[in-house]
């Protein structure tokens, strides 16, 4: 007895062919849908210059780097939010705050903490925060101009002792 279909069972072969064709069509539809969605999302993950987005600040790392949830708009009826995006305040240069205070000059650390706290007060005290996003920058961060309803945070941070150091 043979394991395959008998040679005269054309109905079995036709049914198998229909299943294979249906599977191939399904795969093509999925691939086409993924390419369409990927193309639509590509614009969201790499914003154009001067693209302003609403953000919710979740962490202030220092005087020039924050983490935020970035509202990218909607695709169909689904709102798109990029969570945990690191943003660097464009044209602001603040002291880093090292985890180990023994590895950092005390005055530099104190200045860094003061800058971080000033930025945190601006952002966490605001009702509405937006970011003008630029191309992907260094250290896995997007450069951004950050605004509250009353402040240009970048301009404000450049007035702090080290906020504008090294900026041309």
Residue pairs with C-beta under 8 A, 6 or more apart in sequence:
5 12
5 13
37 75
40 75
41 75
41 80
44 72
44 73
44 80
44 82
45 82
46 135
46 136
47 53
47 133
47 134
47 142
49 134
49 135
50 132
50 134
51 132
51 133
52 130
52 131
52 132
52 133
53 70
53 71
53 72
53 130
53 131
53 133
54 70
54 71
54 128
54 129
54 130
55 68
55 69
55 70
55 71
55 85
55 87
55 129
55 130
55 131
55 146
56 68
56 69
56 71
56 129
57 66
57 67
57 68
57 123
57 124
57 129
58 67
58 68
58 69
58 84
59 66
59 67
60 66
60 116
60 119
60 120
60 123
60 124
61 67
61 86
61 97
61 116
62 94
62 95
62 96
62 97
62 112
62 115
62 116
62 119
63 89
63 92
63 94
63 95
63 112
63 115
63 116
63 118
63 119
63 157
63 160
63 162
63 163
64 88
64 89
64 92
64 93
64 94
64 115
64 119
64 157
64 163
65 86
65 87
65 88
65 89
65 94
65 141
66 86
66 87
66 89
66 119
66 123
66 146
67 84
67 85
67 86
67 87
68 85
68 87
68 129
68 131
69 81
69 82
69 83
69 84
69 85
70 81
70 82
70 85
70 87
70 131
70 133
71 79
71 80
71 81
72 80
72 81
72 82
73 79
73 80
74 80
85 142
86 139
86 140
86 141
86 142
87 131
87 133
87 141
87 142
87 143
87 144
87 146
88 137
88 138
88 139
88 141
88 142
88 143
88 144
89 119
89 144
89 145
89 146
89 153
89 154
89 157
90 134
90 143
90 144
90 145
90 154
91 154
91 158
91 164
91 167
92 154
92 157
92 158
92 163
92 164
92 167
93 162
93 163
93 164
93 165
93 166
93 167
94 112
94 115
94 116
94 157
94 160
94 162
94 163
95 108
95 109
95 111
95 112
95 115
95 162
96 104
96 112
97 104
97 109
97 112
97 113
97 116
98 104
98 109
101 109
104 112
111 161
111 162
112 162
114 160
114 161
115 157
115 160
115 161
115 162
115 163
118 156
118 157
118 160
119 153
119 157
122 148
122 151
122 153
122 156
123 129
123 146
123 148
123 153
125 148
126 148
126 149
126 150
126 151
127 148
127 149
128 148
128 149
129 146
129 147
129 148
130 146
130 147
131 144
131 145
131 146
131 147
132 144
132 145
132 147
133 142
133 143
133 144
134 142
134 143
134 144
135 142
135 143
136 142
137 143
145 152
145 153
145 154
146 152
146 153
146 154
147 153
157 163
158 164
158 167
